[in-house]
Amino acid sequence: MTNPAAPGWYPDPSGLHQLRYYDGTRWTEHTHSYAPQQPASAAVTLAGLYATTEKVFGALTIACLLLAAFLFVTEVRAGRISCGSVLDPQPDPSLLGAWACNDALTSRANWAGIAILVGAGFWIAGAVFSRSRKKLQAAGN
């Protein structure tokens, strides 16, 4: 370690967790104990990570619910046969058309239900994460 220009207390050049006084020409025998502080950037980074994770859970929840809404309201087709939407089914009156539309509408409703369940899972995971973060902050960690 190079010697500082001005006299004062500096971290001990021997690497110990103490301060040593530099008188302007040499290191003296005068020392003072101190505990090194953790960098503030670690706390800021952890807080940023928590905030980002909560936003990601929220965005995934919204995306799943929007997907479900899209699946419910858009037109369902079984080949060339238009079947209406899950919310407003209009199956083809022929026997084959009715069977095909029933199958297509049921499949679309199932996928919409899966999107809702996945969105609910993200919402619950976000709530659990947020609650855990608040408990850690209250404990002082």
C-alpha positions as CSV (number, residue, x, y, z in Angstrom):
1,M,0.0,0.0,0.0
2,T,1.3,3.5,-0.8
3,N,1.5,6.0,2.0
4,P,-1.2,8.7,2.0
5,A,-0.1,12.3,1.6
6,A,-2.0,13.9,4.5
7,P,-1.8,12.9,8.1
8,G,-4.8,11.1,9.6
9,W,-6.5,7.8,10.4
10,Y,-6.5,5.2,7.6
11,P,-7.3,1.5,7.3
12,D,-4.3,-0.4,8.7
13,P,-2.0,-1.3,5.8
14,S,-1.4,-4.7,7.4
15,G,-5.0,-5.7,6.5
16,L,-6.3,-5.9,10.1
17,H,-9.7,-4.5,10.9
18,Q,-8.4,-1.4,12.6
19,L,-7.4,2.1,11.8
20,R,-3.8,3.2,12.1
21,Y,-2.6,6.8,12.3
22,Y,-0.3,8.1,9.6
23,D,1.6,11.2,10.8
24,G,2.5,12.5,7.3
25,T,5.9,10.6,7.1
26,R,5.3,7.2,8.6
27,W,2.7,4.9,10.1
28,T,2.7,5.2,13.9
29,E,1.9,2.6,16.6
30,H,-1.4,4.3,17.4
31,T,-4.4,2.1,16.3
32,H,-8.1,2.2,16.8
33,S,-10.5,-0.8,16.3
34,Y,-13.4,-0.6,13.9
35,A,-15.8,-3.0,12.3
36,P,-15.9,-2.7,8.5
37,Q,-19.2,-1.7,7.1
38,Q,-21.0,-3.6,4.4
39,P,-21.4,-1.6,1.2
40,A,-24.7,0.1,0.9
41,S,-25.1,-1.2,-2.7
42,A,-25.7,-4.7,-1.3
43,A,-28.8,-3.5,0.6
44,V,-30.0,-1.5,-2.4
45,T,-29.5,-4.4,-4.7
46,L,-31.5,-6.7,-2.5
47,A,-34.3,-4.2,-2.1
48,G,-34.3,-3.8,-5.9
49,L,-34.4,-7.6,-6.4
50,Y,-37.5,-7.9,-4.1
51,A,-39.3,-5.0,-5.9
52,T,-38.5,-6.5,-9.3
53,T,-39.7,-10.0,-8.3
54,E,-43.0,-8.6,-7.0
55,K,-43.5,-6.7,-10.3
56,V,-42.7,-9.9,-12.3
57,F,-45.3,-11.9,-10.4
58,G,-47.8,-9.1,-10.9
59,A,-47.1,-8.9,-14.7
60,L,-47.4,-12.7,-15.1
61,T,-50.7,-12.7,-13.2
62,I,-52.1,-10.0,-15.5
63,A,-50.7,-11.7,-18.6
64,C,-52.4,-15.0,-17.7
65,L,-55.7,-13.3,-17.0
66,L,-55.6,-11.4,-20.3
67,L,-54.9,-14.7,-22.1
68,A,-57.9,-16.3,-20.5
69,A,-60.1,-13.3,-21.4
70,F,-58.8,-13.6,-25.0
71,L,-59.6,-17.3,-25.1
72,F,-63.1,-16.7,-23.8
73,V,-64.2,-14.0,-26.2
74,T,-62.5,-14.8,-29.5
75,E,-64.1,-16.9,-32.2
76,V,-63.6,-20.7,-32.0
77,R,-63.3,-22.6,-35.3
78,A,-63.5,-26.3,-35.9
79,G,-61.9,-26.5,-39.3
80,R,-64.1,-24.4,-41.6
81,I,-67.0,-24.4,-39.2
82,S,-67.5,-21.2,-37.1
83,C,-68.6,-22.1,-33.5
84,G,-68.9,-18.7,-31.9
85,S,-67.0,-18.0,-28.7
86,V,-66.9,-19.8,-25.3
87,L,-69.1,-17.1,-23.9
88,D,-71.5,-17.1,-26.9
89,P,-71.5,-20.5,-28.5
90,Q,-73.2,-20.8,-31.8
91,P,-72.6,-24.4,-33.0
92,D,-73.3,-25.5,-36.5
93,P,-76.8,-27.1,-36.7
94,S,-75.6,-30.2,-38.5
95,L,-74.7,-33.3,-36.4
96,L,-71.0,-33.3,-37.4
97,G,-70.8,-29.5,-36.9
98,A,-72.4,-29.7,-33.5
99,W,-70.0,-32.5,-32.4
100,A,-66.9,-30.6,-33.8
101,C,-68.0,-27.3,-32.2
102,N,-68.7,-28.9,-28.8
103,D,-65.2,-30.4,-28.9
104,A,-63.5,-27.2,-30.0
105,L,-65.4,-25.0,-27.5
106,T,-64.7,-27.5,-24.6
107,S,-61.0,-27.5,-25.5
108,R,-60.9,-23.6,-25.6
109,A,-62.7,-23.4,-22.3
110,N,-60.2,-25.8,-20.7
111,W,-57.2,-23.8,-21.9
112,A,-58.9,-20.6,-20.6
113,G,-59.3,-22.3,-17.2
114,I,-55.7,-23.4,-17.2
115,A,-54.6,-19.8,-17.9
116,I,-56.8,-18.6,-15.0
117,L,-55.3,-21.3,-12.6
118,V,-51.7,-20.4,-13.6
119,G,-52.5,-16.7,-13.1
120,A,-53.9,-17.5,-9.7
121,G,-50.8,-19.4,-8.9
122,F,-48.6,-16.4,-9.8
123,W,-50.8,-14.2,-7.7
124,I,-50.5,-16.5,-4.7
125,A,-46.8,-16.8,-5.1
126,G,-46.4,-13.0,-5.3
127,A,-48.5,-12.6,-2.2
128,V,-46.4,-15.1,-0.3
129,F,-43.2,-13.6,-1.5
130,S,-44.4,-10.1,-0.6
131,R,-45.5,-11.2,2.9
132,S,-42.1,-13.0,3.5
133,R,-40.3,-9.9,2.4
134,K,-42.2,-7.7,4.8
135,K,-41.5,-10.1,7.7
136,L,-37.8,-10.1,6.9
137,Q,-37.8,-6.3,6.8
138,A,-39.7,-6.1,10.1
139,A,-37.1,-8.5,11.6
140,G,-34.4,-6.0,10.5
141,N,-32.8,-8.2,7.8
